[in-house]
């Protein structure tokens, strides 16, 4: 089969198309003929050897796939690598059937980014109706879904996005206010003004000054769910600020839920139902041929695309 392989860590150029042996099915797993491989920012960390789990080379990146099983079922599934390929082996526990009225592209947005958005909001940040929440990268895969889920819950959404086009997209998804995240100048004050005071909860994936500015806008006993550090800055959280307001900061990484028998089935059921009812509209971004994985990573890093990016191995 064809797959994207990494023989070294580095820039997008290390993603090479190659012929490799088909993966072999094993007990408790499914062999999937892949039609879509989801592209996520975690893949950039994998490529640069800054991922949270160790990576052994050579390696096939990609942590989510859509495709068909050997018995003809359409599934969306999570993987621990191996997704950028024409075939992938996935564990039955993290594979879900796709209803006929949900497209492959819609399903590709749900497994990693949809589940991440759901559990960031409702498990980590413990958001409830009537509360206010800050959502960063609101035009991206996780952010665009989080905006819609939070609004559906009845929350007041303060969305952050780096360009006017992305801010308009977030506004169209239901955000109550959209702020320019291309600069941290006055970010705390801008959040407070947009929310009408300190916010109850915030998601954060940039790190550095953005994290500090967001923390300063959170109300006493508020919650911040951290799921990345796109700026590359991993500086310490200001302890005095946390104590002054009793703010709870929790880290979140979706793979820690893979072995939970209830968490992901619950969120996937809710996400799929919301797509089918029209309450959730995954933002479908660019689709790239498998051989153009390197270009997809360049576009992802440049933040020129919005919504869910995928590699397509079939129409």
TIKEMI-988674 format. One record per residue: residue number from 0; residue in three letters; chain; x, y, z of N, C-alpha, C in turn. Coordinates in steps of 0.1 Angstrom, whole numbers. Last residue first. Layout:
resi:resn:chain:n_u:n_v:n_w:ca_u:ca_v:ca_w:c_u:c_v:c_w
NUM:ALA:A:X:Y:Z:X:Y:Z:X:Y:Z
...
REM end
This chain:
resi:resn:chain:n_u:n_v:n_w:ca_u:ca_v:ca_w:c_u:c_v:c_w
314:UNK:A:-122:89:-35:-132:99:-38:-142:100:-26
313:UNK:A:-93:82:-14:-104:78:-23:-114:89:-24
312:UNK:A:-76:95:3:-71:84:-5:-81:77:-14
311:UNK:A:-70:127:14:-80:118:7:-73:107:-1
310:UNK:A:-63:142:44:-57:136:32:-67:126:27
309:UNK:A:-79:173:56:-77:158:55:-68:154:43
308:UNK:A:-88:197:80:-80:193:69:-78:178:68
307:UNK:A:-115:216:92:-109:202:92:-101:200:79
306:UNK:A:-110:251:95:-118:239:95:-109:227:95
305:UNK:A:-89:270:72:-98:269:83:-105:255:83
304:UNK:A:-55:279:63:-67:271:61:-76:272:74
303:UNK:A:-32:291:71:-39:297:59:-52:290:57
302:UNK:A:-13:285:90:-26:289:94:-34:296:83
301:UNK:A:11:274:85:10:288:81:-4:294:85
300:UNK:A:7:248:93:16:257:101:14:271:98
299:UNK:A:-10:240:72:-15:240:86:-6:249:95
298:UNK:A:6:243:50:-6:251:51:-11:252:65
297:UNK:A:25:223:56:29:237:54:17:247:56
296:UNK:A:9:201:56:15:205:68:20:219:67
295:UNK:A:2:200:29:-9:201:39:-3:206:52
294:UNK:A:27:195:18:20:207:15:9:210:25
293:UNK:A:30:168:28:40:179:31:34:193:29
292:UNK:A:10:154:15:10:156:30:19:167:34
291:UNK:A:4:147:-11:7:161:-8:6:164:7
290:UNK:A:-2:121:-14:11:124:-18:15:139:-14
289:UNK:A:-30:121:-9:-21:115:1:-6:120:-2
288:UNK:A:-45:153:-18:-41:139:-21:-31:134:-11
287:UNK:A:-64:171:6:-52:170:-2:-50:155:-6
286:UNK:A:-89:195:13:-86:181:11:-74:179:2
285:UNK:A:-96:221:36:-90:216:24:-88:201:25
284:UNK:A:-125:219:58:-114:226:51:-109:220:39
283:UNK:A:-156:221:70:-148:213:62:-137:221:55
282:UNK:A:-168:223:101:-163:232:91:-153:224:83
281:UNK:A:-197:206:111:-183:206:110:-178:215:98
280:UNK:A:-223:218:127:-219:218:113:-204:218:112
279:UNK:A:-249:207:147:-234:209:146:-230:207:131
278:UNK:A:-275:205:142:-271:214:153:-256:216:153
277:UNK:A:-283:187:124:-280:200:119:-276:210:130
276:UNK:A:-287:161:132:-298:170:134:-296:184:128
275:UNK:A:-262:150:126:-274:145:119:-286:154:120
274:UNK:A:-246:163:145:-244:165:130:-256:161:122
273:UNK:A:-257:153:168:-258:168:166:-255:171:151
272:UNK:A:-251:126:167:-265:130:167:-266:145:164
271:UNK:A:-223:128:168:-229:123:156:-244:127:156
270:UNK:A:-220:138:195:-215:145:183:-222:141:170
269:UNK:A:-232:118:211:-237:131:211:-233:139:198
268:UNK:A:-215:96:204:-229:95:202:-236:109:201
267:UNK:A:-190:106:213:-192:103:199:-207:102:195
266:UNK:A:-194:108:241:-192:121:233:-194:118:218
265:UNK:A:-198:81:247:-208:91:251:-206:103:242
264:UNK:A:-174:69:238:-187:65:233:-198:75:235
263:UNK:A:-155:83:255:-156:85:241:-169:80:234
262:UNK:A:-163:73:282:-161:87:278:-163:90:263
261:UNK:A:-165:45:287:-177:54:286:-175:67:280
260:UNK:A:-141:32:289:-152:25:282:-165:34:280
259:UNK:A:-110:45:284:-122:47:291:-134:41:283
258:UNK:A:-88:44:267:-91:32:275:-104:33:283
257:UNK:A:-87:70:257:-89:59:248:-93:46:255
256:UNK:A:-81:92:273:-95:87:273:-97:74:265
255:UNK:A:-56:99:267:-58:94:280:-73:89:282
254:UNK:A:-57:110:241:-54:96:243:-56:91:257
253:UNK:A:-63:139:246:-74:129:243:-70:115:245
252:UNK:A:-52:158:272:-47:151:260:-56:139:258
251:UNK:A:-51:187:292:-59:177:285:-52:171:273
250:UNK:A:-46:202:324:-41:198:311:-50:187:305
249:UNK:A:-63:228:342:-61:213:339:-56:211:325
248:UNK:A:-64:250:367:-59:248:354:-57:233:352
247:UNK:A:-86:269:386:-82:256:384:-77:255:369
246:UNK:A:-81:297:408:-84:292:394:-78:278:393
245:UNK:A:-82:313:431:-85:299:432:-89:293:418
244:UNK:A:-71:338:429:-85:336:424:-90:322:425
243:UNK:A:-46:336:441:-54:348:444:-69:346:440
242:UNK:A:-36:313:430:-40:313:444:-49:325:447
241:UNK:A:-30:321:404:-39:309:406:-45:310:420
240:UNK:A:-12:341:408:-24:344:402:-35:333:405
239:UNK:A:10:326:419:3:336:427:-11:340:422
238:UNK:A:18:310:397:12:304:409:4:314:417
237:UNK:A:16:312:364:18:320:376:11:316:388
236:UNK:A:31:283:349:18:290:352:21:299:364
235:UNK:A:62:285:330:54:282:342:41:290:343
234:UNK:A:63:281:294:66:287:307:57:283:318
233:UNK:A:65:271:269:59:262:279:62:267:293
232:UNK:A:61:282:236:64:286:250:57:277:260
231:UNK:A:51:275:212:63:269:216:68:272:230
230:UNK:A:26:283:205:37:293:204:51:287:207
229:UNK:A:10:261:211:14:264:197:25:274:195
228:UNK:A:5:242:231:14:253:233:19:257:219
227:UNK:A:-25:226:245:-15:228:236:-6:240:239
226:UNK:A:-47:226:262:-45:215:253:-34:217:243
225:UNK:A:-61:234:293:-49:237:284:-47:224:276
224:UNK:A:-87:250:307:-83:237:301:-73:239:290
223:UNK:A:-95:267:335:-88:268:323:-84:254:319
222:UNK:A:-122:280:356:-114:268:351:-108:271:337
221:UNK:A:-127:300:386:-128:296:372:-120:285:368
220:UNK:A:-125:310:411:-129:296:410:-132:292:395
219:UNK:A:-128:343:398:-125:334:409:-132:321:408
218:UNK:A:-126:343:361:-132:347:374:-126:338:385
217:UNK:A:-100:352:339:-108:342:344:-113:346:358
216:UNK:A:-81:369:329:-94:372:326:-104:363:332
215:UNK:A:-56:358:334:-60:370:341:-74:374:339
214:UNK:A:-56:336:316:-57:334:331:-62:346:338
213:UNK:A:-50:351:293:-63:344:294:-66:341:309
212:UNK:A:-25:360:297:-35:370:295:-49:363:297
211:UNK:A:-11:336:299:-11:345:310:-22:355:309
210:UNK:A:-15:326:273:-20:318:285:-21:328:297
209:UNK:A:-2:345:258:-16:343:256:-22:336:268
208:UNK:A:25:343:266:17:355:270:2:353:268
207:UNK:A:26:307:266:32:320:268:23:331:272
206:UNK:A:-1:291:248:9:292:258:15:306:259
205:UNK:A:-22:281:231:-11:289:226:1:289:235
204:UNK:A:-45:270:240:-36:261:233:-24:268:227
203:UNK:A:-73:269:262:-61:275:259:-51:266:252
202:UNK:A:-106:278:272:-97:268:266:-84:276:262
201:UNK:A:-122:289:302:-114:292:290:-107:280:285
200:UNK:A:-149:302:323:-140:291:318:-133:296:305
199:UNK:A:-161:325:332:-162:313:340:-151:302:336
198:UNK:A:-145:357:329:-152:346:324:-151:334:333
197:UNK:A:-152:390:342:-144:378:342:-152:366:336
196:UNK:A:-172:411:320:-165:408:333:-157:395:331
195:UNK:A:-182:411:295:-189:419:305:-184:415:319
194:UNK:A:-169:400:274:-177:391:283:-185:398:293
193:UNK:A:-155:421:263:-164:414:255:-174:405:263
192:UNK:A:-140:430:285:-150:439:279:-160:431:271
191:UNK:A:-124:408:290:-132:412:300:-143:421:295
190:UNK:A:-110:407:265:-118:396:269:-128:400:280
189:UNK:A:-96:431:267:-105:429:256:-115:417:259
188:UNK:A:-79:427:289:-90:438:289:-100:436:278
187:UNK:A:-63:407:279:-71:405:291:-83:415:291
186:UNK:A:-51:419:256:-60:408:254:-69:406:267
185:UNK:A:-33:441:253:-46:443:258:-56:431:258
184:UNK:A:-16:423:229:-17:436:235:-32:438:240
183:UNK:A:-13:400:215:-17:398:229:-19:412:236
182:UNK:A:-24:395:182:-16:402:191:-22:400:206
181:UNK:A:-42:378:170:-28:380:163:-19:388:172
180:UNK:A:-67:376:179:-57:369:186:-43:370:180
179:UNK:A:-94:396:181:-82:394:173:-71:388:182
178:UNK:A:-126:382:190:-114:390:193:-102:386:184
177:UNK:A:-161:381:190:-148:376:184:-137:386:185
176:UNK:A:-190:371:207:-180:381:205:-167:374:199
175:UNK:A:-206:349:205:-212:361:209:-203:373:207
174:UNK:A:-206:325:178:-198:332:188:-205:346:192
173:UNK:A:-218:312:157:-226:315:169:-219:322:180
172:UNK:A:-207:309:133:-209:297:140:-217:299:153
171:UNK:A:-202:335:125:-213:328:118:-216:315:125
170:UNK:A:-180:341:141:-193:348:144:-204:341:137
169:UNK:A:-161:325:128:-165:322:142:-178:328:146
168:UNK:A:-160:338:104:-164:325:104:-169:321:118
167:UNK:A:-150:363:112:-163:362:106:-169:348:106
166:UNK:A:-124:354:120:-134:360:130:-148:360:125
165:UNK:A:-114:347:96:-116:336:106:-126:342:117
164:UNK:A:-113:372:83:-121:361:77:-124:350:87
163:UNK:A:-95:385:100:-109:390:99:-118:379:93
162:UNK:A:-74:363:120:-77:371:108:-92:375:108
161:UNK:A:-73:348:144:-61:357:140:-64:366:128
160:UNK:A:-95:346:171:-91:342:158:-81:353:153
159:UNK:A:-116:336:198:-103:343:194:-100:337:180
158:UNK:A:-148:342:213:-140:335:203:-127:343:200
157:UNK:A:-168:337:238:-158:348:234:-148:340:226
156:UNK:A:-201:328:244:-188:324:237:-180:336:233
155:UNK:A:-221:318:269:-217:330:262:-203:327:257
154:UNK:A:-240:287:265:-229:295:271:-228:308:263
153:UNK:A:-258:267:257:-263:280:263:-253:289:269
152:UNK:A:-250:246:243:-252:244:257:-258:256:264
151:UNK:A:-246:257:219:-257:247:220:-260:245:235
150:UNK:A:-223:271:224:-235:278:222:-247:269:223
149:UNK:A:-206:249:226:-208:258:238:-220:266:236
148:UNK:A:-206:238:201:-211:230:212:-214:239:224
147:UNK:A:-196:259:185:-210:254:183:-215:246:195
146:UNK:A:-170:261:196:-179:273:195:-194:268:194
145:UNK:A:-160:236:191:-162:240:204:-171:252:205
144:UNK:A:-157:236:163:-167:227:169:-170:231:183
143:UNK:A:-137:255:160:-150:257:153:-161:248:159
142:UNK:A:-116:244:176:-123:256:179:-136:258:173
141:UNK:A:-107:221:161:-113:220:175:-121:232:178
140:UNK:A:-101:234:136:-109:221:137:-115:220:151
139:UNK:A:-105:270:136:-98:258:134:-107:245:137
138:UNK:A:-117:293:144:-120:289:130:-113:276:127
137:UNK:A:-107:298:169:-121:295:168:-125:291:154
136:UNK:A:-84:299:186:-84:293:173:-98:289:168
135:UNK:A:-101:296:219:-91:301:209:-92:294:196
134:UNK:A:-128:307:237:-124:296:228:-114:301:218
133:UNK:A:-140:313:269:-131:318:259:-126:306:251
132:UNK:A:-173:315:282:-161:307:279:-153:314:268
131:UNK:A:-198:318:308:-190:324:297:-177:316:295
130:UNK:A:-230:301:315:-216:305:318:-209:311:306
129:UNK:A:-254:291:306:-254:304:312:-240:309:316
128:UNK:A:-246:257:311:-254:267:304:-254:280:313
127:UNK:A:-212:248:319:-226:246:320:-233:258:313
126:UNK:A:-180:232:317:-189:243:313:-204:239:314
125:UNK:A:-157:219:325:-170:217:333:-179:228:330
124:UNK:A:-132:216:314:-136:230:319:-150:230:326
123:UNK:A:-132:187:311:-121:195:317:-125:208:323
122:UNK:A:-158:181:302:-151:172:312:-140:181:319
121:UNK:A:-167:201:285:-176:195:294:-170:186:305
120:UNK:A:-146:211:268:-156:220:274:-163:214:286
119:UNK:A:-129:189:263:-123:202:268:-134:210:275
118:UNK:A:-148:171:252:-142:169:266:-135:181:272
117:UNK:A:-154:184:228:-164:180:237:-158:179:251
116:UNK:A:-129:187:215:-137:199:218:-147:196:229
115:UNK:A:-121:160:212:-113:169:220:-121:181:224
114:UNK:A:-141:150:195:-140:145:209:-132:154:218
113:UNK:A:-134:166:173:-148:167:179:-147:162:193
112:UNK:A:-108:158:167:-111:172:171:-124:174:177
111:UNK:A:-111:129:164:-100:136:173:-104:150:177
110:UNK:A:-137:125:152:-130:115:161:-120:122:170
109:UNK:A:-149:146:136:-154:142:149:-145:134:158
108:UNK:A:-140:150:110:-139:161:120:-143:157:134
107:UNK:A:-147:128:96:-133:130:99:-131:141:109
106:UNK:A:-174:131:92:-170:121:102:-155:124:106
105:UNK:A:-174:149:71:-180:153:84:-175:144:95
104:UNK:A:-162:133:51:-155:146:56:-161:150:69
103:UNK:A:-181:113:48:-168:110:53:-161:122:58
102:UNK:A:-214:124:61:-203:122:51:-190:118:57
101:UNK:A:-242:109:73:-230:117:77:-219:114:67
100:UNK:A:-263:92:67:-265:106:64:-254:115:69
99:UNK:A:-255:67:75:-255:69:61:-256:84:58
98:UNK:A:-232:68:104:-245:68:98:-245:72:83
97:UNK:A:-204:49:110:-208:62:105:-222:61:99
96:UNK:A:-192:33:140:-199:33:127:-204:46:123
95:UNK:A:-160:38:154:-174:40:155:-181:39:141
94:UNK:A:-133:28:174:-139:28:161:-154:29:162
93:UNK:A:-121:22:198:-120:36:194:-124:36:179
92:UNK:A:-123:-6:201:-129:3:212:-129:18:207
91:UNK:A:-110:-18:181:-124:-18:180:-130:-8:190
90:UNK:A:-81:-1:168:-87:-9:179:-103:-7:179
89:UNK:A:-70:-4:134:-76:4:145:-82:-5:156
88:UNK:A:-48:-2:108:-54:-11:118:-58:-3:130
87:UNK:A:-52:10:74:-48:12:88:-55:2:97
86:UNK:A:-43:19:41:-49:10:50:-44:12:64
85:UNK:A:-31:41:30:-43:36:23:-50:25:32
84:UNK:A:-22:67:54:-19:55:46:-32:50:39
83:UNK:A:-18:80:80:-16:86:67:-12:74:57
82:UNK:A:-21:65:104:-33:70:97:-30:75:83
81:UNK:A:-1:57:121:-4:48:110:-16:53:102
80:UNK:A:-9:67:155:-1:66:143:-6:57:133
79:UNK:A:-30:54:170:-18:59:176:-7:58:165
78:UNK:A:-64:64:160:-52:55:160:-41:61:168
77:UNK:A:-99:63:158:-87:69:163:-75:59:162
76:UNK:A:-123:63:131:-115:57:142:-103:65:146
75:UNK:A:-153:56:115:-143:66:118:-136:61:131
74:UNK:A:-166:34:90:-162:37:103:-153:49:104
73:UNK:A:-188:14:73:-181:27:72:-178:31:87
72:UNK:A:-184:-21:66:-189:-11:75:-181:2:73
71:UNK:A:-174:-43:51:-182:-32:45:-187:-21:53
70:UNK:A:-156:-61:62:-170:-65:60:-179:-54:55
69:UNK:A:-133:-46:64:-133:-57:54:-147:-63:52
68:UNK:A:-144:-12:67:-138:-24:72:-139:-35:61
67:UNK:A:-136:20:53:-145:9:54:-137:-4:59
66:UNK:A:-130:52:69:-129:43:58:-139:31:60
65:UNK:A:-110:77:84:-123:73:80:-121:63:69
64:UNK:A:-87:82:112:-90:77:98:-105:75:97
63:UNK:A:-61:97:131:-76:94:129:-78:91:114
62:UNK:A:-34:102:133:-41:96:145:-56:95:143
61:UNK:A:-4:102:117:-18:102:115:-25:95:126
60:UNK:A:27:88:103:19:96:112:4:95:109
59:UNK:A:48:61:104:37:66:96:28:75:105
58:UNK:A:83:59:107:70:61:113:60:66:103
57:UNK:A:114:42:115:105:50:106:91:50:111
56:UNK:A:113:59:147:114:59:133:118:46:127
55:UNK:A:91:63:174:103:55:168:102:55:153
54:UNK:A:83:87:198:81:82:184:93:75:179
53:UNK:A:66:91:229:78:89:221:75:83:208
52:UNK:A:41:116:233:45:102:234:57:100:225
51:UNK:A:38:143:228:38:139:241:41:124:243
50:UNK:A:62:155:203:49:149:207:50:144:221
49:UNK:A:83:166:191:79:172:203:66:167:208
48:UNK:A:93:158:166:97:151:177:95:159:190
47:UNK:A:81:169:144:92:177:150:98:170:162
46:UNK:A:60:152:138:70:154:128:83:161:134
45:UNK:A:45:155:162:51:142:158:62:144:149
44:UNK:A:37:181:159:45:178:170:52:164:167
43:UNK:A:21:178:136:32:187:135:42:184:147
42:UNK:A:1:162:147:10:156:137:22:165:134
41:UNK:A:-13:180:163:-5:170:169:5:163:159
40:UNK:A:-29:193:145:-17:200:149:-7:190:156
39:UNK:A:-40:169:119:-41:176:132:-28:183:136
38:UNK:A:-59:154:95:-46:162:97:-49:170:110
37:UNK:A:-73:122:89:-74:135:95:-60:141:97
36:UNK:A:-78:106:59:-69:106:71:-69:120:76
35:UNK:A:-102:88:42:-98:101:47:-89:99:59
34:UNK:A:-103:61:35:-107:71:25:-103:85:29
33:UNK:A:-87:30:41:-88:45:45:-93:53:33
32:UNK:A:-98:2:52:-94:7:39:-97:22:40
31:UNK:A:-89:-13:82:-97:-2:76:-91:2:63
30:UNK:A:-92:-39:104:-84:-34:92:-93:-25:84
29:UNK:A:-95:-38:139:-101:-38:126:-92:-33:115
28:UNK:A:-88:-58:169:-86:-46:160:-94:-49:147
27:UNK:A:-88:-80:184:-94:-68:190:-93:-56:181
26:UNK:A:-59:-94:170:-71:-95:179:-75:-82:185
25:UNK:A:-49:-78:139:-47:-86:151:-59:-85:160
24:UNK:A:-39:-73:105:-49:-73:116:-45:-81:128
23:UNK:A:-10:-57:94:-16:-70:96:-26:-69:108
22:UNK:A:-6:-33:67:-6:-36:81:-14:-49:84
21:UNK:A:13:-39:38:0:-37:44:1:-40:59
20:UNK:A:46:-24:33:37:-36:35:24:-32:41
19:UNK:A:47:6:12:51:-2:24:42:-14:25
18:UNK:A:59:31:-9:52:18:-9:57:10:4
17:UNK:A:56:65:1:63:53:-2:54:41:-3
16:UNK:A:60:100:4:52:89:0:60:77:-4
15:UNK:A:73:117:33:75:111:20:65:100:17
14:UNK:A:81:142:52:69:134:49:70:129:35
13:UNK:A:101:160:54:104:146:59:92:137:56
12:UNK:A:92:185:47:99:177:37:102:163:41
11:UNK:A:83:198:70:73:191:62:80:182:51
10:UNK:A:112:192:92:101:200:86:92:192:77
9:UNK:A:118:165:115:122:178:108:110:185:103
8:UNK:A:131:132:118:123:143:123:128:156:116
7:UNK:A:131:105:94:138:114:103:128:125:108
6:UNK:A:113:91:80:126:84:84:135:93:92
5:UNK:A:80:87:77:90:96:82:102:88:86
4:UNK:A:56:82:50:66:77:60:75:88:65
3:UNK:A:25:76:39:34:87:42:43:82:53
2:UNK:A:18:49:16:17:56:29:27:67:30
1:UNK:A:3:24:-3:10:37:-3:8:43:11
0:UNK:A:8:-12:0:0:0:0:9:12:0
REM end
